[in-house]
Amino acid sequence: MTNPELASAIDARCRLHGEFILRSGQVADEYFDKYLFEGDPQLIRRVAEEMQPLLPDDADVLGGLELGGVPIAAVLGQLANAPTVFVRKKAKEYGTRKLAEGGPVEGKHVVLIEDVITTGGAVIAAAQALREHGARVELVLCAIDRRPAEATGLADAGIEVRSVFTRADLDAARSVQY
């Protein structure tokens, strides 16, 4: 882990305790609300600063995935002076009918930006859709990689993952006080 103090700050801000109904319908007494770090101007900037060295030199465009990757991509784009597009889960059905808003992706090396990866399904779907639009997509940068060690879906889809933190990093940071 490159920045345990930041991991601790994110964990303290985002790990909530109470009674929460999960997407699966199960009830949990703990919930990680990622939007709390994304909505905090200091934390999101610090995450983007940690992400910037992970960005390859040959990236043409940053592709922020709807919804959580969009604010991180916007901040990272500012720091790296990189063009940014905002990638929808589905192309809108009116107006320009675009999948990626903000600029062209055809013929570009697009690096995807995501907040949290749990299964990788959204990243794979976005990469495939962008590839169909002529983009080269081989890498996703994420703030937090929560995938289990045995997960291979992203690698099988030809997508490398570079993360600022893993779930284990945040769990470890919980026990450290800064």
Solvent accessible surface area in square Angstrom, and as a share of the most:
residue,aa,sasa,rsa
1,M,103,0.46
2,T,113,0.66
3,N,35,0.18
4,P,53,0.33
5,E,68,0.30
6,L,0,0.00
7,A,0,0.00
8,S,17,0.11
9,A,30,0.23
10,I,0,0.00
11,D,5,0.03
12,A,85,0.66
13,R,109,0.40
14,C,0,0.00
15,R,26,0.10
16,L,59,0.30
17,H,129,0.58
18,G,40,0.39
19,E,143,0.64
20,F,49,0.20
21,I,138,0.70
22,L,57,0.29
23,R,248,0.91
24,S,85,0.55
25,G,50,0.48
26,Q,123,0.55
27,V,93,0.53
28,A,25,0.19
29,D,112,0.58
30,E,52,0.23
31,Y,91,0.34
32,F,35,0.15
33,D,33,0.17
34,K,51,0.22
35,Y,98,0.37
36,L,46,0.23
37,F,0,0.00
38,E,13,0.06
39,G,62,0.60
40,D,31,0.16
41,P,96,0.61
42,Q,124,0.55
43,L,13,0.06
44,I,11,0.06
45,R,118,0.43
46,R,71,0.26
47,V,0,0.00
48,A,0,0.00
49,E,75,0.34
50,E,47,0.21
51,M,0,0.00
52,Q,67,0.30
53,P,108,0.68
54,L,48,0.24
55,L,29,0.14
56,P,28,0.18
57,D,154,0.80
58,D,79,0.41
59,A,28,0.22
60,D,63,0.32
61,V,8,0.04
62,L,0,0.00
63,G,0,0.00
64,G,0,0.00
65,L,6,0.03
66,E,69,0.31
67,L,112,0.56
68,G,3,0.03
69,G,0,0.00
70,V,41,0.24
71,P,45,0.28
72,I,0,0.00
73,A,0,0.00
74,A,44,0.34
75,V,35,0.20
76,L,0,0.00
77,G,6,0.06
78,Q,152,0.68
79,L,43,0.22
80,A,29,0.23
81,N,139,0.72
82,A,23,0.18
83,P,86,0.54
84,T,26,0.15
85,V,3,0.02
86,F,70,0.29
87,V,3,0.02
88,R,73,0.27
89,K,152,0.64
90,K,137,0.58
91,A,37,0.29
92,K,42,0.18
93,E,117,0.52
94,Y,146,0.55
95,G,67,0.65
96,T,87,0.51
97,R,164,0.60
98,K,87,0.37
99,L,14,0.07
100,A,11,0.09
101,E,41,0.18
102,G,63,0.61
103,G,28,0.27
104,P,98,0.62
105,V,15,0.08
106,E,133,0.60
107,G,69,0.66
108,K,70,0.30
109,H,9,0.04
110,V,0,0.00
111,V,0,0.00
112,L,0,0.00
113,I,0,0.00
114,E,15,0.07
115,D,1,0.01
116,V,21,0.12
117,I,4,0.02
118,T,68,0.40
119,T,109,0.64
120,G,5,0.05
121,G,40,0.38
122,A,60,0.46
123,V,2,0.01
124,I,37,0.19
125,A,59,0.46
126,A,11,0.09
127,A,0,0.00
128,Q,94,0.42
129,A,24,0.19
130,L,1,0.00
131,R,84,0.31
132,E,146,0.65
133,H,97,0.43
134,G,37,0.35
135,A,9,0.07
136,R,106,0.39
137,V,2,0.01
138,E,77,0.35
139,L,7,0.03
140,V,0,0.00
141,L,0,0.00
142,C,0,0.00
143,A,0,0.00
144,I,1,0.00
145,D,18,0.09
146,R,71,0.26
147,R,61,0.22
148,P,71,0.45
149,A,111,0.86
150,E,135,0.61
151,A,34,0.27
152,T,78,0.46
153,G,34,0.32
154,L,1,0.00
155,A,74,0.58
156,D,115,0.60
157,A,23,0.18
158,G,46,0.44
159,I,6,0.03
160,E,88,0.40
161,V,33,0.19
162,R,78,0.28
163,S,36,0.23
164,V,12,0.07
165,F,1,0.00
166,T,53,0.31
167,R,113,0.41
168,A,68,0.53
169,D,26,0.14
170,L,4,0.02
171,D,53,0.28
172,A,53,0.41
173,A,1,0.01
174,R,111,0.41
175,S,97,0.63
176,V,63,0.36
177,Q,162,0.72
178,Y,141,0.54
